[in-house]
Amino acid sequence: LLVAGCIKKVASPTPVIQTQSGPVQGEIVNGVHRFLGIPYAEPPFGKNRWKSPVRRQRWPSVFPANKYGPICPQTGGLKFSLPEEGEDSLNLNIWTPDPSARNLPVMVWAHGGGQISGSGANDLYDGTNFAIDGVVLITCNRRLGAEGYLYLEELFGDGIGPGNLGIQDLIFVLEWVQENVEYFGGNPGNVTLFGESGGAAATQALVATPGSKGLLRRVIPQSGGHAAQRTEKATAVTLSMLSTLSIETGDIESLRKVPWPSFIEAFDKLDEEQLGNPQIYLPVINQHMPVHPVDASHLGIGLEIDYLIGTCRDEANLFSALMPTLENTLFHRRATKLIEKSGHNWNDLASAYRAAFPELDQGEIFNRLLGDMWFRIPSLRIAYGRAEQDASNTYAYQFDWESPLMGAAHGMDLMVFGNGPPLSVLAGFADYQKTADFMRKSWIRFAAEGNPSTPGFTWPVYGTDKAIVSIKEIPSVRFGPAPELSL
């Protein structure tokens, strides 16, 4: 480690790339061409605040794409080693093996963070390893928290704060990719959108949004908490926010002048009021996204898109490690509500889990139930819907790699980038490389060809057999519904 820490990455300038937005020049590092901080839209503040993204005015001189741009305002989360928040935050980053190449598969990453935090500038998402393996890898920022999901349309008029601006930003990124990715060696006809946690939820919300049609070939939602907000709940959140800020309904000019930290300060109050269902800031079901994202496949939406979808076995273990208790948190409240809505009760379901998994103690049963309700069941419901519609281009997985301290916890699957699992200390510094390499090669084969099978491992379609691949050092396949789904 000491020797590795002394190795300096040698960077040299790339050729100047002529894009539709203007000329850009990045850096070549370890043989990979990378372009950081490229703006894809005008800053979403001032007159553009709470409006759909606006096309970036073309810049005349060469844009120096050699460092990450500002990140979108955050409403929590971890910001270690990230750039500063700023207004000019709608930017993206590109890693490519060779801009002069042709028809390379393109993979666009949607970061996690529960729609309130996160950035494409996180070091975990460095796309070098994907580029080395022949992919044009793109990460990006999108509006978060109040800037992206405060629902204003019912109170301020059409086109103002539709409650889905974070999703619109992601669509705008894909439109930018369609116009420009050929200049970086990519094939605009072969684009895969993938993301984890809130990024997976944003990916599925994008599929459920009519404005995204034709921009994607494939998606990989990893551990998505596929929730959405109803308009009545979203409006209640907005009314409480306006009251806190002493802003009159319809006074958009005053609202646009409020500094973004004021919305962050008001977040805790809204959280205490438990106005969100299940969270405060989520994509809103309205004319812009007319169906719940989980229902999209059951309604025949997105069936032309290839799917690789899955979750981690022990999703809630991450949150259990980071929080004093999960009882009476939004995780617990939502899980309880979902169980009650299904006509069951918590105690009976916990008893059934104990019978199915006698090796788990009471705390582990609690965590497994929370993780299933938040992540696993919604993801499998999406896959079920596609199977019912005879969508044969669907693949599913469960991430089972064991970290010594947290098991197969939420976020451990981010090792797919080859940059280590998040929170390595909590993960116990376990050897992850073999599992990470298998994941990345499978993801790349899927992005390139629509099938994640790799030499030596055949990945069956989900289909009527409900085939799910267990991802670990030695991957395996199981068929039929998971044991807890038949309880």
SULURSUL-V587108 format. One record per backbone hydrogen bond with DSSP energy under -1.0 kcal/mol. NH is the residue of the N-H (numbers start at 1). CO is the residue of the C=O. E is the energy in kcal/mol with one decimal. If there is no record, write none. Layout:
BEGIN
NH,CO,E
NH,CO,E
END
This chain:
BEGIN
5,1,-2.3
6,3,-1.1
7,4,-1.2
12,28,-1.5
14,26,-1.7
17,24,-3.3
19,22,-1.3
24,17,-2.5
25,63,-2.3
27,34,-2.4
28,12,-3.7
29,32,-2.7
32,29,-2.1
33,96,-2.3
34,27,-3.1
35,94,-2.9
36,65,-2.0
38,92,-2.3
40,90,-2.2
42,54,-2.6
45,43,-1.3
48,45,-1.9
49,46,-1.5
51,48,-1.5
59,21,-2.2
63,23,-2.9
65,25,-2.1
65,63,-1.2
66,64,-1.5
71,84,-2.0
75,116,-3.4
82,79,-1.7
86,71,-2.0
89,87,-1.9
91,89,-1.7
92,38,-2.4
93,139,-2.7
94,35,-3.0
95,137,-2.5
96,33,-2.8
101,98,-1.9
104,185,-2.4
106,190,-2.3
107,136,-2.6
108,192,-3.0
109,138,-3.5
110,194,-2.6
116,113,-1.8
117,113,-1.1
122,119,-1.1
125,122,-2.0
126,123,-1.5
131,127,-2.4
132,128,-2.6
133,129,-1.3
134,131,-2.0
135,130,-1.7
136,105,-2.5
137,95,-2.3
138,107,-2.7
139,93,-1.9
141,91,-1.9
145,115,-3.2
148,144,-1.0
149,145,-2.6
150,146,-1.5
152,161,-3.2
153,161,-1.5
155,152,-1.4
156,152,-2.9
157,153,-2.0
160,157,-1.5
161,50,-2.9
165,148,-1.6
168,164,-2.3
169,165,-2.5
170,166,-1.4
171,167,-2.2
172,168,-2.4
173,169,-2.1
174,170,-1.9
175,171,-2.0
176,172,-2.4
177,173,-2.5
178,174,-2.1
179,175,-1.6
180,176,-1.8
181,177,-2.6
183,180,-1.6
184,181,-1.5
185,182,-1.5
186,181,-2.4
187,104,-2.5
190,187,-2.0
192,106,-2.7
193,218,-2.3
194,108,-2.7
195,220,-1.8
196,110,-1.1
197,222,-2.5
199,196,-2.4
201,197,-2.3
202,198,-2.2
203,199,-1.9
204,200,-2.4
205,201,-2.4
206,202,-2.2
207,203,-1.8
208,204,-1.7
209,206,-1.4
212,209,-2.2
213,210,-1.7
215,212,-2.1
217,191,-2.7
218,191,-1.7
219,306,-2.3
220,193,-1.9
222,195,-3.0
223,310,-2.8
226,224,-1.2
227,225,-2.8
229,283,-2.9
234,230,-2.5
235,231,-2.7
236,232,-1.7
237,233,-2.1
238,234,-1.9
239,235,-2.6
240,236,-2.0
241,237,-2.3
242,238,-3.0
243,239,-2.1
244,240,-2.3
245,241,-2.1
247,242,-2.4
251,248,-1.9
252,250,-1.9
255,251,-1.8
256,252,-2.5
258,255,-1.2
262,259,-1.6
264,260,-1.4
265,261,-2.4
266,262,-1.5
270,266,-1.9
271,267,-2.5
272,268,-2.2
273,269,-1.7
274,271,-1.1
275,270,-1.3
285,229,-2.8
295,292,-1.3
299,295,-1.3
300,297,-1.5
301,296,-2.7
305,302,-1.6
306,217,-2.2
307,393,-2.7
308,219,-1.7
309,395,-2.6
310,221,-1.6
311,397,-1.0
313,399,-2.3
314,408,-2.5
317,314,-1.7
318,315,-1.2
320,316,-2.3
321,317,-1.7
322,318,-1.4
323,319,-1.9
329,326,-1.6
333,329,-2.8
334,330,-2.4
335,331,-2.1
336,332,-2.5
337,333,-2.2
338,334,-2.7
339,335,-2.3
340,336,-2.4
341,337,-2.5
342,338,-1.4
343,340,-1.7
344,339,-2.1
349,345,-2.1
350,346,-2.8
351,347,-2.2
352,348,-2.0
353,349,-2.3
354,350,-2.4
355,351,-1.9
356,352,-2.0
357,353,-2.7
360,357,-1.9
365,361,-2.3
366,362,-2.2
367,363,-2.3
368,364,-2.5
369,365,-2.4
370,366,-2.1
371,367,-2.8
372,368,-2.5
373,369,-2.5
374,370,-2.3
375,371,-2.5
376,371,-1.5
377,372,-3.0
379,375,-1.7
380,376,-2.7
381,377,-2.4
382,378,-1.6
383,379,-1.9
384,380,-3.1
385,381,-2.4
386,382,-1.8
387,383,-2.3
388,384,-2.6
389,385,-1.3
390,387,-1.6
391,386,-3.1
392,390,-1.1
395,307,-2.3
397,309,-1.5
398,469,-2.8
399,311,-2.8
400,471,-2.6
403,407,-1.1
407,403,-2.3
409,407,-1.5
410,315,-1.4
412,409,-1.9
414,411,-1.9
415,412,-1.5
416,413,-1.7
417,414,-1.7
418,415,-2.4
427,423,-1.9
428,425,-1.1
429,424,-2.2
436,432,-2.7
437,433,-2.8
438,434,-2.0
439,435,-2.5
440,436,-2.7
441,437,-2.4
442,438,-2.2
443,439,-3.1
444,440,-2.6
445,441,-2.3
446,442,-2.3
447,443,-2.6
448,444,-2.5
449,445,-2.8
450,446,-2.5
454,457,-1.9
457,454,-2.8
462,394,-3.2
466,462,-1.0
466,463,-1.1
467,462,-1.8
468,478,-2.6
469,396,-2.0
470,476,-2.9
471,398,-2.9
476,470,-1.4
478,468,-2.3
480,465,-2.5
485,482,-1.4
486,483,-1.2
END
